[in-house]
Amino acid sequence: MKNKNKSNIKKNKNNFTFSMNNSSLLYIHIPFCDSKCNYCAFNSYTNLNHLKKNYFKAIKKQFLNEIEKFDIEEFETVFIGGGTPSTMPISFYEDLFKLLNPFLKNTKEITIESNPNASFKWLKNIKNLGVNRISFGVQSFNDGKLKFLNRNHSAKIATDTIKNAKKAGFDNINIDIIYATAVDDYELLQNDLKIMDSLPITHISAYSLMIEENTKWQDDYSKKKEDEELEIWFIKEIKKRFGQYEISNFGIPCLHNLGYWEHKKYLGIGAGAVGFIKRKNFRYYTQKNVYKYIKNPISYKYEYLSPNDIKTEKILLGLRSKTGFDKSILNENELKRVEILIYEKKLYKKENKIHSYDFLLADALSEYITE
């Protein structure tokens, strides 16, 4: 949720030294991929593998800079995302965890994203380094749909890799699933659900296909199926199996993502990563271009958030998830609107927090409350 006021974004002058509480969330971005999916708009590349060694040097420089600048002593959670982190050799992560380990003494959760074709050896080694949650970009267990999406694995490879992750010691396993594609129907999605039921999965991230700019499918809306009944049925079926705690997430909650929704501070390391420094209410953005990032990983743009920006985000994120938001942040008019929504059974109050019955209504309800 970037502030549209461009004047609030300033280039780094390398003179920011703010005191803050000494714990944080940590996100590390790995921009390398084996293949580019047709729908993917993430900052990821298939032709930059020759930069992997220099990339580690860059993230090390940025990490040490921010640890000192923001006086960080420990991380509550760590999330290594991408791109495709599993494209990096285990030696990369051995060096990375040597860097991180002094700050992981009380870390509750370390997640890494992976293609569902990682080898058992890689899975075992990454688990031994301390990673305790893994997220596989499965998207579907239907080979035809995987080909349609330009995924580079098969349904069998995905199921075998998930089972191997369990054998390697992972007890917290997420899979990403995409629905509302042109090839989806009840039979296909029912089969996906059946296969999910047979696997040691503890979490589902289910995303409706988005046709976005700078993707192979940009402006091609024939790739998406508009079938509200099918989408509602599919989400209800997932909810039967895994409790919903956020608009797109089901199962054992991801503590790292909950930290975002609870508006905790976080460091963002890597090309195109974002960090949030809560005490001063600003976000910083690293350079997306991998070459430029490697050349100068501590060059940032900053986005300063007003108190009203912060409040609006707290309301929206709270209504998207089970976290809710604190009633005390509302002004008199906003409180009146919330009371109307409570009366209309759109919201409910639990202790001093406001929650939504339906996370899908978060955008509309937030806009109504803060208008």
C-alpha positions as CSV (number, residue, x, y, z in Angstrom):
1,M,0.0,0.0,0.0
2,K,2.3,2.7,-1.3
3,N,1.6,6.3,-0.6
4,K,0.7,7.9,-3.9
5,N,2.3,11.2,-2.8
6,K,5.6,10.9,-4.6
7,S,7.0,13.9,-2.8
8,N,7.1,11.8,0.3
9,I,9.7,9.4,-1.2
10,K,13.3,10.5,-0.9
11,K,16.6,8.9,-1.9
12,N,18.8,7.6,0.8
13,K,21.4,10.1,2.1
14,N,23.1,7.4,4.3
15,N,22.5,9.4,7.4
16,F,19.5,7.6,8.9
17,T,20.2,6.2,12.4
18,F,17.0,5.6,14.3
19,S,16.7,3.9,17.7
20,M,14.1,1.2,17.8
21,N,13.1,-1.9,19.8
22,N,15.7,-4.5,19.2
23,S,13.6,-7.3,17.6
24,S,12.1,-7.4,14.1
25,L,10.8,-9.6,11.3
26,L,13.3,-10.4,8.5
27,Y,12.5,-10.9,4.8
28,I,15.2,-12.0,2.4
29,H,14.5,-12.0,-1.4
30,I,16.0,-14.4,-3.8
31,P,15.4,-13.2,-7.4
32,F,16.6,-16.2,-9.3
33,C,14.3,-18.7,-11.0
34,D,14.6,-21.8,-13.3
35,S,11.6,-20.7,-15.3
36,K,9.2,-17.7,-15.5
37,C,5.5,-18.6,-15.0
38,N,3.0,-17.0,-17.4
39,Y,1.2,-15.2,-14.6
40,C,4.2,-14.1,-12.5
41,A,4.8,-10.4,-11.7
42,F,7.3,-10.9,-9.0
43,N,10.9,-9.6,-9.1
44,S,12.4,-12.8,-10.5
45,Y,14.7,-13.7,-13.4
46,T,15.8,-16.8,-15.3
47,N,18.9,-15.3,-17.0
48,L,20.9,-14.0,-14.0
49,N,22.3,-17.1,-12.5
50,H,25.8,-15.9,-13.1
51,L,25.2,-13.2,-10.4
52,K,24.5,-15.6,-7.5
53,K,27.9,-15.3,-5.8
54,N,28.0,-11.5,-6.0
55,Y,24.4,-11.4,-4.8
56,F,25.3,-13.0,-1.5
57,K,28.0,-10.4,-1.0
58,A,25.4,-7.7,-1.7
59,I,22.8,-9.0,0.8
60,K,25.5,-9.5,3.4
61,K,26.5,-5.8,3.0
62,Q,22.9,-4.6,3.2
63,F,22.2,-6.9,6.2
64,L,25.1,-5.7,8.2
65,N,24.3,-2.1,7.4
66,E,20.7,-2.4,8.6
67,I,21.5,-4.4,11.7
68,E,23.8,-1.6,12.8
69,K,21.6,1.3,11.6
70,F,18.4,0.0,13.3
71,D,20.1,-1.6,16.3
72,I,18.6,-5.1,15.7
73,E,19.5,-7.8,18.2
74,E,17.1,-10.6,17.2
75,F,14.4,-11.7,14.7
76,E,11.0,-13.0,15.7
77,T,10.6,-14.7,12.3
78,V,12.5,-15.1,9.0
79,F,11.0,-15.5,5.6
80,I,13.2,-16.4,2.6
81,G,11.1,-15.8,-0.6
82,G,11.5,-15.1,-4.3
83,G,11.9,-15.8,-7.0
84,T,12.8,-19.4,-6.2
85,P,15.0,-19.8,-3.1
86,S,15.5,-23.5,-3.9
87,T,17.5,-22.6,-7.0
88,M,20.3,-21.6,-4.7
89,P,22.9,-24.2,-3.7
90,I,23.0,-25.3,0.0
91,S,26.5,-23.6,0.3
92,F,24.7,-20.2,-0.2
93,Y,22.5,-20.9,2.8
94,E,25.3,-22.2,4.9
95,D,27.0,-18.8,4.4
96,L,23.7,-17.0,4.9
97,F,23.0,-18.7,8.2
98,K,26.5,-18.0,9.5
99,L,25.5,-14.4,9.1
100,L,22.0,-14.8,10.6
101,N,22.6,-17.2,13.5
102,P,23.7,-14.7,16.1
103,F,20.2,-13.1,15.7
104,L,18.1,-16.3,15.7
105,K,18.3,-17.4,19.4
106,N,14.6,-16.7,20.0
107,T,13.3,-17.0,16.5
108,K,9.9,-18.7,16.4
109,E,9.7,-19.5,12.7
110,I,12.0,-19.6,9.7
111,T,10.2,-20.2,6.3
112,I,11.7,-20.8,2.9
113,E,9.9,-21.0,-0.4
114,S,10.7,-23.8,-2.8
115,N,9.8,-25.2,-6.2
116,P,8.1,-28.6,-5.6
117,N,11.0,-30.3,-7.4
118,A,13.7,-29.8,-4.7
119,S,15.8,-32.8,-4.0
120,F,15.6,-34.7,-0.7
121,K,19.2,-33.9,0.0
122,W,18.5,-30.1,-0.4
123,L,15.4,-30.4,1.8
124,K,17.3,-32.3,4.5
125,N,20.2,-29.8,4.5
126,I,18.0,-26.7,4.6
127,K,16.1,-28.3,7.5
128,N,19.4,-29.0,9.4
129,L,20.3,-25.3,9.0
130,G,17.3,-24.4,11.2
131,V,14.5,-23.8,8.7
132,N,11.3,-25.1,10.2
133,R,8.6,-24.1,7.7
134,I,8.6,-24.7,3.9
135,S,6.3,-23.3,1.2
136,F,6.0,-25.1,-2.1
137,G,4.7,-23.3,-5.2
138,V,2.5,-26.3,-6.4
139,Q,-0.3,-24.3,-8.0
140,S,-2.2,-27.5,-9.0
141,F,-1.9,-31.3,-9.1
142,N,-3.2,-31.4,-12.6
143,D,-0.5,-31.8,-15.3
144,G,-2.5,-30.1,-18.0
145,K,-3.1,-27.0,-15.8
146,L,0.6,-27.0,-14.7
147,K,1.6,-26.9,-18.4
148,F,-1.0,-24.1,-19.0
149,L,0.6,-22.1,-16.2
150,N,4.2,-22.9,-17.5
151,R,5.2,-24.6,-14.3
152,N,8.3,-26.8,-14.6
153,H,7.1,-29.7,-12.4
154,S,4.5,-32.5,-12.7
155,A,1.9,-33.5,-10.2
156,K,3.9,-36.6,-9.3
157,I,7.0,-34.6,-8.7
158,A,5.1,-32.2,-6.5
159,T,3.5,-35.0,-4.4
160,D,6.9,-36.8,-4.0
161,T,8.6,-33.6,-3.0
162,I,6.0,-32.8,-0.3
163,K,6.4,-36.3,1.1
164,N,10.1,-35.9,1.0
165,A,9.8,-32.7,3.0
166,K,8.0,-34.5,5.7
167,K,10.7,-37.3,5.7
168,A,13.3,-34.5,5.9
169,G,11.7,-33.3,9.2
170,F,9.4,-30.6,8.2
171,D,6.2,-30.6,10.3
172,N,4.9,-27.2,8.9
173,I,4.4,-27.5,5.1
174,N,2.5,-24.9,3.0
175,I,1.4,-25.2,-0.7
176,D,0.4,-22.4,-2.9
177,I,-2.7,-23.1,-5.1
178,I,-4.0,-21.0,-8.0
179,Y,-7.7,-21.1,-9.0
180,A,-10.0,-19.2,-11.3
181,T,-7.9,-20.1,-14.4
182,A,-9.5,-20.8,-17.7
183,V,-8.9,-24.5,-17.4
184,D,-10.5,-24.9,-13.9
185,D,-13.8,-26.8,-13.3
186,Y,-15.3,-28.7,-10.4
187,E,-13.7,-32.0,-11.5
188,L,-10.2,-30.6,-11.7
189,L,-10.4,-28.7,-8.4
190,Q,-12.1,-31.6,-6.6
191,N,-9.2,-33.8,-7.7
192,D,-6.7,-31.2,-6.3
193,L,-8.5,-31.3,-3.0
194,K,-8.5,-35.1,-2.9
195,I,-4.7,-35.1,-3.4
196,M,-4.2,-32.4,-0.8
197,D,-6.1,-34.7,1.7
198,S,-3.5,-37.4,1.1
199,L,-0.5,-35.2,1.8
200,P,1.2,-34.0,5.1
201,I,0.2,-30.4,4.4
202,T,-0.5,-28.0,7.3
203,H,-1.3,-24.8,5.4
204,I,-2.8,-23.7,2.1
205,S,-2.3,-20.3,0.3
206,A,-5.0,-20.1,-2.3
207,Y,-4.9,-17.3,-4.8
208,S,-7.4,-16.3,-7.5
209,L,-5.5,-15.8,-10.8
210,M,-4.6,-12.2,-11.4
211,I,-3.9,-10.9,-14.9
212,E,-1.1,-8.4,-14.2
213,E,1.2,-6.0,-16.0
214,N,4.7,-7.1,-17.0
215,T,3.7,-10.8,-17.2
216,K,3.4,-13.1,-20.3
217,W,-0.4,-12.9,-19.8
218,Q,-0.6,-9.1,-19.5
219,D,-4.1,-8.0,-20.9
220,D,-5.0,-11.5,-21.9
221,Y,-8.2,-12.1,-19.8
222,S,-9.1,-15.2,-21.7
223,K,-6.7,-17.0,-19.3
224,K,-9.0,-16.3,-16.3
225,K,-12.3,-17.9,-15.6
226,E,-15.0,-15.7,-14.1
227,D,-17.2,-18.1,-12.2
228,E,-18.1,-16.9,-8.7
229,E,-20.0,-20.0,-7.8
230,L,-17.0,-22.2,-8.5
231,E,-14.6,-19.9,-6.6
232,I,-16.9,-19.8,-3.5
233,W,-17.3,-23.6,-3.6
234,F,-13.6,-24.1,-3.8
235,I,-12.8,-21.8,-0.9
236,K,-15.5,-23.4,1.2
237,E,-14.0,-26.8,0.5
238,I,-10.6,-25.6,1.7
239,K,-12.1,-24.0,4.8
240,K,-13.6,-27.4,5.7
241,R,-10.1,-28.8,5.8
242,F,-8.1,-25.9,7.1
243,G,-9.4,-23.0,9.3
244,Q,-9.2,-19.6,7.4
245,Y,-7.2,-16.9,9.2
246,E,-6.6,-14.5,6.4
247,I,-8.3,-13.7,3.1
248,S,-6.1,-16.2,1.1
249,N,-4.5,-18.3,3.9
250,F,-5.7,-21.4,5.7
251,G,-4.3,-23.7,8.3
252,I,-1.6,-23.3,10.9
253,P,-1.0,-19.5,10.8
254,C,2.3,-18.3,9.3
255,L,3.7,-16.2,12.1
256,H,5.7,-14.1,9.7
257,N,2.7,-13.0,7.7
258,L,0.7,-12.4,10.9
259,G,3.5,-10.0,11.9
260,Y,2.8,-8.0,8.7
261,W,-0.9,-7.8,9.5
262,E,-0.2,-6.8,13.1
263,H,1.9,-4.0,11.7
264,K,5.2,-5.1,13.2
265,K,8.5,-3.8,12.0
266,Y,10.5,-5.8,9.4
267,L,13.7,-5.6,7.5
268,G,13.7,-6.3,3.8
269,I,16.9,-7.7,2.4
270,G,17.6,-8.2,-1.3
271,A,16.7,-6.8,-4.7
272,G,13.2,-5.4,-4.7
273,A,12.7,-6.1,-0.9
274,V,10.7,-3.7,1.3
275,G,11.3,-2.9,5.0
276,F,9.1,-1.1,7.5
277,I,10.5,0.9,10.4
278,K,7.6,1.3,12.8
279,R,8.9,3.9,15.2
280,K,9.5,6.4,12.5
281,N,6.6,5.2,10.3
282,F,8.4,4.8,7.0
283,R,9.0,2.0,4.5
284,Y,12.2,1.6,2.5
285,Y,12.6,0.0,-0.9
286,T,15.7,-1.5,-2.2
287,Q,16.6,-1.3,-5.9
288,K,14.7,-3.9,-8.0
289,N,17.3,-4.1,-10.7
290,V,19.7,-6.9,-9.6
291,Y,22.7,-5.4,-11.3
292,K,22.1,-2.1,-9.6
293,Y,21.4,-3.7,-6.3
294,I,24.7,-5.7,-6.4
295,K,26.6,-2.5,-7.2
296,N,25.0,-0.6,-4.3
297,P,22.7,-2.6,-2.0
298,I,22.3,0.2,0.5
299,S,20.7,2.7,-1.9
300,Y,17.0,3.0,-0.9
301,K,13.9,5.0,-1.6
302,Y,11.8,5.9,1.4
303,E,8.0,6.2,1.8
304,Y,6.9,8.2,4.9
305,L,3.4,7.2,6.3
306,S,1.1,9.7,8.0
307,P,-0.8,8.7,11.1
308,N,-3.9,8.4,8.9
309,D,-2.0,6.1,6.5
310,I,-1.1,3.9,9.4
311,K,-4.6,3.8,10.8
312,T,-6.1,3.0,7.3
313,E,-3.6,0.1,6.9
314,K,-4.3,-1.2,10.4
315,I,-8.1,-1.3,9.6
316,L,-7.7,-2.9,6.2
317,L,-5.2,-5.5,7.3
318,G,-7.1,-6.2,10.5
319,L,-10.3,-6.9,8.5
320,R,-8.4,-9.1,6.0
321,S,-7.4,-11.5,8.8
322,K,-8.3,-12.8,12.2
323,T,-6.1,-10.2,13.9
324,G,-8.8,-7.5,13.7
325,F,-7.9,-3.9,14.8
326,D,-8.0,-2.0,18.0
327,K,-11.2,0.1,18.5
328,S,-9.2,2.8,20.1
329,I,-7.6,4.0,16.8
330,L,-11.0,5.2,15.5
331,N,-12.4,8.7,15.7
332,E,-16.0,9.5,16.6
333,N,-17.4,9.3,13.0
334,E,-15.5,6.0,12.3
335,L,-16.8,4.5,15.5
336,K,-20.4,5.3,14.4
337,R,-19.8,3.6,11.1
338,V,-18.4,0.6,12.8
339,E,-21.4,0.4,15.1
340,I,-23.6,0.4,12.0
341,L,-21.6,-2.5,10.5
342,I,-21.8,-4.4,13.8
343,Y,-25.6,-3.9,13.8
344,E,-25.7,-5.2,10.1
345,K,-23.7,-8.3,11.1
346,K,-20.8,-7.3,8.9
347,L,-18.4,-6.8,11.9
348,Y,-18.2,-8.0,15.5
349,K,-16.4,-6.8,18.6
350,K,-14.4,-9.1,20.8
351,E,-13.0,-7.3,23.8
352,N,-11.5,-4.1,22.4
353,K,-11.0,-5.4,18.9
354,I,-13.1,-5.2,15.8
355,H,-13.2,-8.2,13.5
356,S,-14.9,-9.1,10.2
357,Y,-17.1,-12.0,9.5
358,D,-16.0,-12.1,5.9
359,F,-12.4,-11.3,5.0
360,L,-13.4,-10.9,1.3
361,L,-15.3,-7.7,2.3
362,A,-12.2,-6.1,3.9
363,D,-11.6,-3.5,1.1
364,A,-15.2,-2.3,1.0
365,L,-15.6,-2.2,4.8
366,S,-12.4,-0.4,5.3
367,E,-13.3,2.2,2.7
368,Y,-16.7,2.8,4.3
369,I,-15.2,3.1,7.8
370,T,-12.5,5.6,6.8
371,E,-14.4,7.7,4.2
